[in-house]
Amino acid sequence: MSSAFQLLIPSVQFFNSAIESYVGTSHSRWALARFRQLLRLDLKPNDLTFSLLIKASASSRRPAGSASVNAKTELNQAHAHLVKSGFDRFLYLSTALLDLYMKMGCDAYARRVFEYMPERDVVSWNALICGYSRKGMDVEALELFIRMLGEGFSPRAATLVSLVPSCGHRELLFQGRCIHSLGIKSGLDLDCHVRNALMSMYAKSGELDCTESLFNAMVDRSVVSWNTMISAYGQNGFFSDAMCVFKDMVEERCEVNSVSLVSLLSAHADLDSTHCYAIKTGLASDDCVVTSLLCAYTKHDDLGSAESLYERLIQKNLVSLTALLSSYAEKGNILGMMKCFFEVQQLDMKLDAVALVSILHGLAHFSAHISIGLAFHCYGFKTGLCLHPLIANGLISMYFKFNNIEAASLLFSEMHEKPLISWNSVISGCVQAGMASKAIELFCEMRLSGHKPDAITIASLLCACSQLGYLQLGEKVHNYVLRNHLEFEDFVETALIDLYTKCGRIELAERVFKSIKEPCLASWNSIISGYSLCGLERKSLTYYSEMRRQGLMPDKITFLGVLAACTHGGLINEGRKYFDVMTKDLALRPTLQHHAFMVTLLGRAGLFEEALLFVKNMEVEPDSAVWGALLSACCIHGEVQLGECLAKKLWFLDQQSGGFYVLMSNLYASEGRWDDVARARGMMKDMGRDGCYGASVMEITSMEENNRNLRFDDVRVNGSSSQHLSFLYSNA
């Protein structure tokens, strides 16, 4: 009876076979269930049992770092049984276990397994080095490699392939060269995998000469080598060279794979040609290629093609949906954006930080988007994404756009850790909201907290100085820019030009502009507007002509500066010409501000019939600024009858504004109609308006401060935000 009962109990081999059946599937929990059954039957697992259990857990794992708490707990339990059974002394089992711990994001557990191993081989070292490199723990990977050499282990090709990606930064390029030298000395550099890894490392560090040398010295180039070279050129902006390498690859009859086309698309290859080639070679059915094509079409604003590709995707993925969603958000297509979001929900996926921040950036209008913004704030809070600095910054920017300063400030104050990007968001938000003094105060707090400003911080601070007319502080910021070589950033130079023009120092603005080797469109726009603002209309138009000669295409902002110059200088013919160039030649749709400049130009010249006809032919409904410009011209020329008609229009458009009451009062005064002046002033007082307020700003600096060599680096606040902030600087 006893022997018959024994026959009914499954053996260890039976359970090993059962666990092995789950290897390569997504059912690791069943493998663990079989292991528990084995233990309940008092059977002793062997080393093969644990090996298969680890393989089953590894085959069903999620991407690195995203394993669930239950999966980590189950692995800890298996680890405990492994130690209890004494099989942790088997080298291959401990190596497999630490490798799985690294892939699940448990680097502390992996390191503990490694340190407690009674003996190690090169495979064990490789597993931990590769894990650190994969997680971006570059310094830890290099330290472990040095320790490995110190303990007498000789690296293999796999060791270098695992380690070299950690040196793909300029900061670690020296260490990468040392590893390359070690590879040459040991002969491992002849391995094609090592060479490919070295090529990729040099490309990421911007050392294209070294990448090319390695590639040209290769006798047998694999598809990986060709793909690495295409990607290297693409990463460094040499798109035509990337295309040439691809053509050489095809001519040498090397098989093109999906990675080749993805690398080519990242190198800005012609989209239509690449798509045709993908269809011709049968790669258009590959999900990676389709996703890359979809992302490329969204970048080219071809949403129709992107949507068509998405519909043909066999396996819908978050990357493709995020690309569509971001494009919709960027264009303000909230309906399309929400459609993509609902599809994410239906596919039981969750938005990542990149997708959510794209949505937040797309919400720009308070009245239309506030409820959607609040809903996504709740979604971020529910999913835990609000803890991500990128999302926190996106929410701060969104609330600033909605003019909800209190909510933005509260979000910022509640952040446990405030990285530089968060300080930049709140400082920039304050500047955009017209709270320049608050922005400067926050900048000082940022410096006291130990953060060093970057180019974005400096650009925001310069904009704050422009708003307040703080020339002296702006000059100190300029000194900081020169000391820290931030003048190579276009937006910093543009902010400096804007500061000097608004503070009346056009000669300094011109000096900054001329120091830029290749000015961008924003820099040209700033200097054109600056000359116009300072009354140098002819110079403004000369710079516009020079910009066109250099091949830059003007935008709407360019023409705001040009039309302002024509208005200030009374250049009627030039104004008409440039407005026609903008609307007819370049097909740019003028804004209300462009129209207001043209009406002002025509009105000041006394061409009221042409001005009225111009307003009548406007494609958009004229606002108070357009009618106000015409009313102001009536004051200059004493056109009382037309002025009264315009005043009625303005009253119906914006009766709360006191500006047109002042204009009517001035119009009546120019004709000596003092009773009407009194009536207009009385109406203004009845509306609770006293006229238009203005303010002048004067900066006062002591002789002692002027005589000191001041540093911008050590800033402290002395005073409140409601006063002119004074700064204490240490001696250089």
Number of C-alpha atoms within 10 A of each C-alpha: 6 6 7 8 8 10 10 8 12 12 15 18 13 12 19 22 12 16 26 19 15 22 20 14 14 15 17 24 16 15 24 21 12 17 22 13 13 20 14 9 11 9 15 11 20 15 16 15 20 23 19 21 24 24 21 25 23 22 16 17 19 14 10 16 14 11 16 11 9 9 17 15 11 15 20 14 12 19 19 13 16 23 12 10 14 12 19 23 15 14 17 16 19 25 24 18 27 24 26 24 26 24 24 23 19 17 20 12 15 23 15 11 18 21 11 12 15 11 11 16 13 14 17 20 21 25 22 25 27 27 26 24 20 18 16 13 14 22 14 15 26 22 11 18 22 11 13 18 11 10 9 8 14 12 19 15 19 17 19 26 19 21 27 29 21 26 26 23 17 15 10 15 20 12 16 25 16 11 20 19 14 15 20 12 10 14 11 20 22 14 14 18 18 23 25 25 22 28 26 25 26 26 25 21 18 19 17 19 12 15 23 16 11 18 20 10 11 15 8 9 15 16 16 17 21 21 25 23 27 27 26 29 25 23 17 16 14 15 20 14 16 26 20 12 17 22 12 12 20 12 9 9 9 14 10 18 17 20 16 22 25 21 24 25 23 21 23 17 19 12 15 11 10 18 17 13 14 21 12 10 11 12 19 23 15 15 19 19 22 24 24 21 27 26 26 21 22 22 15 12 14 14 17 11 14 24 16 11 18 21 9 13 18 11 8 16 16 17 18 24 23 23 24 26 26 27 26 24 24 18 12 17 15 19 11 16 23 16 12 19 21 12 13 18 11 9 11 8 12 13 19 15 18 14 21 26 23 21 26 26 18 23 22 20 12 16 8 11 16 15 11 16 22 15 12 16 19 14 15 22 12 10 12 10 20 22 15 12 17 16 23 25 24 23 27 24 25 27 24 24 19 20 16 15 19 11 16 24 16 11 17 20 11 9 14 8 11 17 13 16 17 21 21 25 22 25 26 24 25 25 23 18 16 13 18 25 22 18 27 22 18 19 25 16 16 20 15 14 10 9 14 11 19 14 20 19 19 24 25 27 27 32 23 27 29 23 17 18 21 20 20 14 17 22 17 15 21 20 15 18 22 12 11 11 11 19 20 15 14 19 19 24 28 27 24 30 30 24 29 26 24 22 20 16 16 21 13 15 25 16 11 18 20 11 12 16 8 11 17 15 17 18 23 22 27 24 27 28 30 28 26 26 19 17 15 17 25 16 16 25 22 11 17 22 11 12 19 11 10 8 8 14 11 18 14 16 16 20 23 22 26 28 30 28 30 25 24 18 16 17 18 17 9 16 23 15 11 17 20 14 14 18 13 11 10 12 10 16 12 17 13 18 16 20 23 22 24 26 29 26 28 25 24 23 17 17 15 18 11 13 20 15 11 14 20 12 10 12 11 12 10 16 16 19 17 21 23 22 20 27 27 23 25 25 21 15 14 17 19 17 10 13 24 16 11 20 20 12 16 23 15 10 14 13 16 14 18 20 18 27 26 19 21 24 22 21 26 23 17 17 13 11 13 14 12 15 20 14 13 20 20 15 13 22 14 10 13 12 16 15 16 11 5 5 4 5 9 9 10 8 10 7 8 7 11 9 8 12 10 16 16 20 15 15 18 19 17 13 12 12 16 8 9 16 14 14 14 14 16 13 9 10
